[in-house]
Amino acid sequence: MEHSDGYFDEQVAARYDDPSSGMFRPELIHATVDVLAQLAGTGPALELGIGTGRVALPLTGRGVTVHGIDLSRAMVARMRDKPGGDKIEVTIGDFATASVGGSFTVAYLVFNTIMNLVSQEEQVACFRNVAAHLRPGGCFVVEVMVPELRLLPPGQTIRAYPATPSRWSYDVYDVASQALTSNYLSLSGERSEHRSIPFRYVWPAELDLMARLAGLQLRHRWADWQRAPFTGDSPQHVSIWEKPTPSGS
């Protein structure tokens, strides 16, 4: 069931920072922060879906001023408990529409979080919202998976992931609406828990069109934060769109 913190309530926040998760690999975080720090330069950064500060805290440690937007007070509270987390300003709200004072040299949305916006209208609104917050020459960075439809045989809508004796997870696709529901089942003693989170998957070319509608233009698209070339076999991409500088500036 959805709570006031969206799908990232206290129960999820309490176990989100899992050091065994690939998203917390030090080399991945270092590469991510390298790219964002270079794009930020001497200006401030805006993180959409700041969560527990996985990226914002090390980016702040590089001397970049970060402002965050997040719907989940529970996730932000976890960041506040970490060293330096209380110094990062956060606006509680929907990052597709929430307004933040000031302008930014870079805004970023990482680890598939664009897919938490479950309609095309919301995703388009997010791009327009970011464009309104960017300085001329500023950049919007999105890290997101490439839809995995090639892994689904004809007629199949479910993709299961490797399971353990106490945890199962699987995705359910609705190709007609680009809907994706991630499901998690876990057992602890005699107790069982099922959580379901809706997403909307989105194609690279579709994101480019959203960017164009918001007045942004593609600068780079890489397969990862190490800037490997993006190909037809890349499972994800890191894309950077730029807000043009007015002619003559």
N, C-alpha and C positions, 0 to 999 in steps of 0.2 A: 504494500500500500504506500502511496506517496505521502510524505510528511511535509511540514513547513520547510524543511531543509532539502526538499526535492528527494532524489533517490540516494543522497549521500548524508544520511542521518548519523546520529552518534554511534550506532552499531557499526556502520561502515567506516566512519572516521577512525574508530578505535583500532581497526586492523588494517587501515589503508597503507601505512608506512611499513611495508613488508620488505625487509632487506634482501630476501631471496627472490623478489620480483625483478625481472629484467629491466624495468623502468628505473630502478634504483642503482643500476650498475654505475660505479664512479666514472668510468670512461665515457659512458653515454651522457651523464650529467655534465661532465667537463666539456665535451664537444658541443652540447646544446648551449651552454653558457658562453662558450667562445663565440659562436655565431651571433647570439643575441647581444653580447657586449660590444662586438664590432659594429653591429647595426645601430645600437643605441648611441655610440660615441659619447659625447658629453651631455646628451639629453636624457630625459626620463623614459621609462618603459612602462607599458600597461599590460598586465597579464589578465587575460580572460579565463576564469576558472582557476584561480590561484591555489585553491585547495589547501593542503598542509604545507605549502612552501617548498616543494621538491626542487623547483627551478628558481623561484623568486629569492630564496635565501642565499644560495651561492652566487646568484647574479648581483644581489646587493653587496655581497662580499667582494665583488670585483669593482665596487665603487659606483654602480648604476642605481639611481633612485627608481624604485619600483612601486607602482600603485596597482592594487588588485581589484578585481570584481569577482564575486562568488555568491551563489544563492545559499550555500550551506554554512550556517553559523558554526555547526559542529566541526566542519573541516577547518575553518579559519581559526577556531579556538585551539585546535591542535598546533597550528603554526604559531600562535601566540605563546605557546608554552616552550617553544624552541628558542635558543639564543638568537637574539636579533629580531625575532618574529613580532615582538610588540612595537617595533619601530616602523613596520610597513603599513602604510595606509590601505584600508580595504573598504570598498563600497559593497554593501550587501544588496544583491539584486540580480536580475536576469541580464547576462552580459550581451544579449541581443538588443537590449533597449536601455540599460542603465547608463546614466550620464555621469561623467566624472569631470571635475573642474580641471582646467589646464589642457595643454596639448603635449603630444608625445612624439619622440623620434622613432619608436618602434612599439608595436602592439603584437602580442603573440598568443597563440591558442594551440596547445600541444597535446600529444598523446590521445588523438582521436576525439578530443572534447567537442569539436565542431559538430559531431554526430549526436551530442546530447540535445541539440536543437532538432526536434522531431518532425519539422515540416520545412518545405522549401522556402516558404514565406519567412520563417524565423531565421533561416540561414542567410537569406538575402538581407534581412534587417540587420543581422550581425555585421555583415560587410559594410553596410551603410553607416552603422553606428561607429565602427572602427574608423572609417574614412573621416567622419566628422571629428574624431579625436586626434587624428594624425596631423603633424606639421607638414607643409609642403616638402617633398623629398623623403618623408617618413615612410616606414615599411610595415606591412602586416605579414606575419609569419604564421603558417598553419602546418602542423605535422599531423598527418592522418593516413589511415590505411587505404589501399586500393581495394575496392570491393572484390570479394573472393568468389565471385559467381562461377568462375571456371572450375572450382573445386566441387561444384554441385552437379551431379548427374541429372539428366532431364527428368523432371517430375519430383525431384527431391528438394525439400525446403529446409532440412535440418542438417546442421554440421556440428558433430560432437568433437570434443577436445579430450586429450589424454586424461584418464580418470585415476583417482586413488581409491582405496577402500572406503574412504570417508567423504570424498568430494567428487562431484560430477558437474560438468558445465557443458552447455550446448547453445548454439545460436539458431534462431528460427527466422528465415527470410520470407518476406513478401515482395517478390520482384516487381509486381505491378505498382506498388506504392513506394518502393525503395525503403521499406521498413525492415528493421532488424531488431529482434528481441534477444537479449542475452539472458540466459537462465543459469542459476547456480543452486545446486542442491548439496547439502552437507549433513552429515550425521555426527552426533556427539553423544555417546552412550545410547540412551533410548530416545533422545530428542532428535528431531529432524527440522531442517529449515530450508525453505525455498525462496529465493529472491529473483525477481524478474525486472530487467531494466530496458526500456525502449530506446532505440536509436534510429537515426535516418542516415544510411550510407550515401555517399556523394562521390561523383566521379571528378577527376582532375579538370576535365574540360568544362564541367558544370561549375566548378569553383571559379574558373577563369571568367566565365560569363557573369557570375555574381560579382566578381571584382570589377569587371567592366561597367556593370550597372551602378557600382558605387564610385566610379571615376578612378579606379586603380588599374595599374598595368603590371603584367608579369615581368619580374626582373630575373628570378632564378627558379628552377625546379630541380631538386636533387633527390636521390634515392634515400639519403640519410643525412644525419648531421655532420658526417665526415665529408660531405659534398661529393659523394659518388654519383656518377651519371645516372639519371633516371631512364629506365628502359621499360619495354612492355612486360618484362618479368619482375619488375620491382614490386614488392608486397606493400610498400608504403611510399610516401613522398613528403619532402619538406619543401613547401612552396613559399615564395616571397613576392608580394605585390607591392608596388611603390605608388605613393601619391605624387603625381607630377608637380614639378615646380612651375609656377606661372611663367609664361614666356617673358623674357627680359629681366628675370630676377637673378 
